[in-house]
Amino acid sequence: MDMTLEVILLPVSDVDRSKEFYRDKVGFHVDLDDEVMEGVRIVQLTPPGSGCSIALADGLQTPTGTPAPGTYHGLQLCVTDAKAAHEELTARGLDVSEPQQFAPQDGATFMYFKDPDGNGWAIQEYRRRATEPLHQLLADLAARREQE
């Protein structure tokens, strides 16, 4: 059985403020902003090139519990060039740390930011994605599985 991670419900205190932050400063695309049922508004945003979105909700009760705004840490984005991404993000007004290289290999450079509620994100430089996009690798893997 295949499973895909496609949406992460991100706890925020102000949906409009967070929508503006993720759209204008981080550069996410707004996929949906609608009242999906009476009293429940969902704003879904996707990073460019990603197969996974975040959802901001107002009025939604989740059966497994509702985390408090600012309690998510470790969410991670990947870029092919950390320096270029840092320049673009800071030009948009995002308070993002300088890229830090922890080791010389690909995938070992990171920078960090928090949203207005304090939810924490990492941005990882993964240069290999320039020539090997994740969506293509996953499609190739699925095709090999079908042949087996």
N, C-alpha and C positions, 0 to 999 in steps of 0.2 A: 504494500500500500504506500503510495506516494503521499506526502503532505507538503503543503507550501505555507510558509509564513508570509502573509500578505498584508496584514494590518496590525498595528500595535496601538492600543488605546492608551493615550498619554494623558495623565492627570494634570489638569491646569485649573487655575482659579478664575480666569477670565478668557473665554473662548475667542472673543474678538481681538484682544491684545495679542494672544498667542498666534492666531491666524495671521495677523499683520507681521509679527516677528518671523515666523517660519516662511512666509511668502516673500517679504521684502528684504530681510536681512540674511536668511539662510538660502533663499532661492528655490524653495519647494513650490511645486505646481498645485493649485487648489483644484481638486477633482470634484468635490462635492461640498456644498454649504446649504443644508436644507433641514427643515423640520421633517424627520423621517416617520414620526408618529406624534400624536398629540403631546405637546410639552417636551419633546426630545429633539434637540438640534444636534446634528453631526456635521463637523467640518473635517473632511479627509484631504490630506496633503501628501504628495509624493515627491521625493527627491528626484531630480532629473536623472533618467537612466535606471531607476530602481524598480524592482518588482515588489517592494514592500512599502506600505504607506503608514502614516500616523493618522489617528483619528482623535479629534478633540470633541468632547461631548458635553452638553449641558442638559441636565435633567435625566440622564441615563442611569438606571440602577443595574449593577452587574451582580449576577447570582453568586459569584465567588468572592465578592468583596470589592470595595472601591478604594484604590490607593489614594493617599493624600497628594495634592500638588507638590511638586518638588522632590518627590521620593524616588524617582527613576534615575539611575546612574548606570553608565556602561553602554548606553545606546551608541552605535558606531556607524559612521559613514566611511566610505572608501573613495579616494580620489587617486588619479594617476600622477599628479604633480602637486605636492604639498605647498611649495612656495607660490605657485600660481594660484592655488586655491586660497591661500592665506591673503594674497593681494586682493583677489576678487571679493572675498568675504569682508575684509576690513574696509574696502571701498564702499561696501553696502552698509557699513556701520556696525558690523558684528564685532563684539568684544571676544576675540578668539586668541588663544595663546600662540606664541611663535612655534613653528615646527620644531620638535625635539627628536633627534635621531638617537635611538637607544642602542643600535647595533648597525653594522654596515649593510646587512642584507636587505633585500626588498621586503617591505612590510613592517619595518622596524622604526618608522618615523611617524610621530603622532602630534596632533594639536588638539586643544580642548576648548569647549565653550559650555555655557549654561543658558537655558531659556529664562524668561522673566520670572518663572516660579522657582527656578533652581534645579530643574531636571538637567542632568549632566550628559554631555555628548563627547565622544572622541571622534576625531577624523584621522584615518589611517592612510598613509601614502602607500599605494600598492601599484607600482609602475607597470607591473605585468598586465594589469587590466587594460592598458592602452592597446595591446595586441591580442589579448585573450579576454574579451568581455565575459563576465559571469553568465549572462543569458545564453551566450553561444556555447560555453562549456556545459551548461545544464542541458541544452538541447542535444548536444553531442552525446552526453551520458544517457539521456532518455532513448536516443536512437540505438545506441549499443545494447541497452537493456531489451528493447523490442526484438533485436536480432538474436538474442540468446535463447 
